[in-house]
Amino acid sequence: MTVPGAHELAVTHNGKTAYVSRRTANRLAVIDLENQTFEDVLTLGLPDTLRLSANEKLLTVGLRTSPAQLAVVDTETFSYDLVNLSGPGETTTIGGHQWTSPSGRYTFAAFEGGLNPGVAVIDHRAENEVVQRLPYPGRPHGVTHAQP
């Protein structure tokens, strides 16, 4: 099926629904995979990467705007919070990729540019607050989790 401006997908465990970032359209859409239809549910600035929590109630959407931001979306209501990833006064940063813990409590989101690029640690139980910023010199772009 054609979804104009589709950039990245996150598919639910049952394979019936997908969330798609339509970056060039500044939209987040939900795709009904069985009926091959889609509906725009949010307007966001340059939505990029997507990660679903294990219980699929939370969707994080990396935004490619400056300063670096992440949208934390409730998948039942489509209400969302915008989280600033870089520190105060850092206006020339841009968000990279993110990884959400299996419990859904934390998201680790890379941000590049500015004077202090790094990885923001977002605690979703603390109202999506950035509880730590880990320095990552250079151009951090991706985040993933590796089991020890």
The 8 nearest C-alpha neighbors of each residue, nearest first, counted from 0:
[[1, 35, 2, 36, 32, 37, 3, 30],
 [0, 2, 3, 5, 35, 4, 36, 37],
 [1, 3, 5, 4, 0, 37, 21, 19],
 [4, 2, 5, 1, 21, 24, 23, 6],
 [3, 5, 21, 23, 24, 22, 6, 2],
 [6, 4, 21, 3, 2, 20, 7, 19],
 [5, 7, 20, 21, 22, 4, 47, 19],
 [6, 8, 20, 19, 48, 5, 47, 49],
 [9, 7, 19, 18, 17, 10, 20, 49],
 [8, 10, 18, 17, 49, 50, 19, 11],
 [11, 9, 17, 16, 14, 8, 18, 12],
 [12, 10, 14, 13, 16, 17, 15, 9],
 [13, 11, 14, 10, 15, 55, 16, 53],
 [12, 14, 11, 15, 16, 10, 17, 32],
 [13, 15, 11, 12, 16, 10, 32, 17],
 [16, 14, 32, 13, 33, 31, 11, 17],
 [17, 15, 31, 32, 11, 30, 14, 10],
 [18, 16, 10, 30, 9, 29, 11, 8],
 [17, 19, 29, 9, 8, 28, 30, 10],
 [20, 18, 8, 28, 7, 27, 21, 5],
 [19, 21, 27, 7, 46, 6, 22, 47],
 [22, 20, 5, 4, 26, 24, 6, 23],
 [21, 23, 45, 46, 25, 24, 20, 47],
 [22, 24, 4, 25, 21, 45, 26, 5],
 [23, 25, 21, 26, 22, 4, 45, 3],
 [26, 24, 45, 22, 44, 43, 23, 42],
 [27, 25, 42, 21, 24, 41, 43, 28],
 [28, 26, 20, 41, 39, 40, 21, 19],
 [29, 27, 39, 19, 38, 40, 18, 26],
 [30, 28, 18, 38, 37, 17, 19, 39],
 [29, 31, 37, 17, 16, 32, 36, 18],
 [30, 32, 16, 36, 35, 33, 34, 37],
 [31, 33, 35, 15, 16, 34, 30, 17],
 [32, 34, 31, 35, 15, 16, 36, 14],
 [35, 33, 36, 32, 31, 30, 37, 15],
 [36, 34, 32, 31, 33, 0, 30, 37],
 [37, 35, 31, 34, 30, 32, 38, 0],
 [36, 38, 30, 29, 31, 28, 39, 35],
 [37, 39, 28, 29, 40, 30, 36, 31],
 [38, 40, 28, 27, 41, 26, 29, 37],
 [39, 41, 28, 27, 38, 29, 77, 42],
 [42, 40, 27, 26, 39, 43, 28, 77],
 [41, 43, 26, 25, 27, 44, 40, 39],
 [44, 42, 25, 26, 46, 45, 41, 27],
 [43, 45, 25, 46, 62, 64, 42, 63],
 [44, 46, 22, 25, 63, 62, 43, 47],
 [47, 45, 62, 22, 20, 44, 61, 43],
 [46, 48, 61, 62, 20, 22, 45, 60],
 [47, 49, 61, 60, 96, 7, 46, 50],
 [50, 48, 60, 59, 9, 61, 47, 8],
 [49, 51, 59, 58, 9, 99, 98, 52],
 [52, 50, 58, 55, 57, 53, 59, 9],
 [51, 53, 103, 55, 57, 54, 99, 101],
 [52, 54, 101, 55, 51, 103, 102, 56],
 [53, 55, 52, 56, 103, 57, 51, 102],
 [56, 54, 52, 53, 51, 57, 11, 58],
 [57, 55, 74, 54, 73, 52, 75, 58],
 [56, 58, 73, 52, 55, 72, 74, 51],
 [59, 57, 51, 72, 50, 71, 52, 60],
 [58, 60, 71, 50, 49, 70, 72, 61],
 [61, 59, 49, 70, 48, 69, 46, 62],
 [60, 62, 69, 48, 47, 46, 94, 96],
 [61, 63, 46, 45, 47, 64, 69, 68],
 [64, 62, 45, 94, 93, 47, 46, 61],
 [63, 65, 62, 93, 66, 67, 44, 45],
 [66, 64, 67, 93, 92, 91, 90, 63],
 [65, 67, 90, 92, 91, 93, 64, 68],
 [68, 66, 93, 94, 65, 92, 84, 83],
 [69, 67, 83, 84, 82, 62, 94, 66],
 [68, 70, 61, 82, 62, 60, 81, 71],
 [71, 69, 81, 60, 80, 59, 72, 82],
 [70, 72, 59, 80, 79, 58, 69, 60],
 [71, 73, 79, 58, 57, 77, 78, 74],
 [72, 74, 77, 57, 75, 78, 76, 56],
 [75, 73, 56, 77, 57, 76, 72, 58],
 [74, 76, 73, 77, 56, 78, 57, 72],
 [77, 75, 78, 73, 74, 72, 79, 56],
 [78, 76, 73, 74, 72, 75, 79, 40],
 [77, 79, 76, 73, 72, 80, 74, 75],
 [80, 78, 72, 71, 73, 77, 70, 81],
 [79, 81, 71, 70, 82, 72, 78, 127],
 [80, 82, 70, 69, 71, 68, 83, 79],
 [81, 83, 69, 68, 84, 70, 80, 127],
 [84, 82, 68, 85, 67, 81, 69, 66],
 [85, 83, 68, 67, 119, 82, 110, 86],
 [86, 84, 83, 89, 67, 87, 110, 92],
 [85, 87, 89, 88, 84, 83, 115, 132],
 [88, 86, 89, 85, 90, 83, 84, 66],
 [87, 89, 90, 86, 85, 91, 66, 113],
 [90, 88, 87, 86, 91, 113, 85, 92],
 [89, 91, 66, 92, 88, 65, 113, 67],
 [92, 90, 113, 66, 65, 89, 112, 93],
 [93, 91, 112, 66, 113, 67, 111, 65],
 [92, 94, 67, 65, 111, 110, 66, 63],
 [95, 93, 110, 67, 63, 68, 62, 109],
 [94, 96, 140, 109, 110, 141, 93, 61],
 [95, 97, 141, 109, 142, 140, 108, 48],
 [96, 98, 108, 142, 107, 109, 106, 141],
 [97, 99, 107, 106, 143, 142, 108, 100],
 [100, 98, 106, 105, 103, 52, 107, 101],
 [99, 101, 103, 102, 105, 106, 104, 98],
 [100, 102, 53, 103, 52, 99, 104, 54],
 [103, 101, 100, 104, 53, 52, 105, 54],
 [104, 102, 52, 100, 101, 105, 99, 53],
 [103, 105, 123, 102, 122, 124, 100, 106],
 [106, 104, 122, 121, 100, 103, 99, 123],
 [105, 107, 99, 121, 98, 120, 100, 108],
 [106, 108, 120, 98, 97, 119, 118, 121],
 [109, 107, 97, 119, 118, 96, 106, 98],
 [110, 108, 118, 95, 140, 96, 117, 139],
 [111, 109, 94, 95, 117, 93, 116, 118],
 [112, 110, 116, 138, 92, 93, 139, 94],
 [113, 111, 92, 116, 91, 93, 114, 138],
 [112, 114, 92, 91, 115, 89, 116, 111],
 [113, 115, 116, 112, 89, 92, 91, 136],
 [114, 116, 113, 117, 134, 136, 112, 135],
 [117, 115, 111, 112, 135, 110, 136, 134],
 [116, 118, 135, 134, 133, 110, 109, 139],
 [117, 119, 109, 133, 108, 132, 110, 107],
 [118, 120, 132, 108, 84, 107, 131, 121],
 [121, 119, 107, 131, 129, 130, 106, 132],
 [120, 122, 129, 106, 105, 128, 127, 130],
 [123, 121, 105, 127, 125, 124, 128, 104],
 [122, 124, 127, 104, 125, 126, 105, 121],
 [125, 123, 126, 122, 104, 127, 105, 128],
 [126, 124, 123, 122, 127, 128, 121, 130],
 [125, 127, 123, 124, 128, 122, 80, 121],
 [128, 126, 123, 122, 125, 121, 129, 124],
 [127, 129, 121, 122, 126, 125, 130, 123],
 [128, 130, 121, 120, 131, 119, 122, 127],
 [131, 129, 120, 128, 121, 122, 132, 119],
 [132, 130, 120, 129, 119, 133, 121, 118],
 [131, 133, 119, 118, 120, 134, 117, 130],
 [132, 134, 118, 117, 119, 131, 135, 120],
 [135, 133, 117, 116, 136, 132, 118, 115],
 [134, 136, 117, 116, 139, 133, 137, 118],
 [137, 135, 116, 134, 138, 117, 115, 139],
 [138, 136, 139, 135, 116, 111, 112, 117],
 [137, 139, 111, 140, 136, 112, 116, 135],
 [140, 138, 111, 109, 137, 141, 135, 110],
 [139, 141, 95, 109, 96, 138, 110, 111],
 [142, 140, 96, 95, 109, 139, 97, 143],
 [143, 141, 97, 96, 98, 109, 108, 107],
 [142, 144, 98, 145, 141, 97, 107, 96],
 [143, 145, 146, 142, 98, 100, 99, 147],
 [146, 144, 147, 143, 142, 98, 100, 101],
 [145, 147, 144, 143, 100, 101, 142, 98],
 [146, 145, 144, 143, 100, 101, 142, 98]]
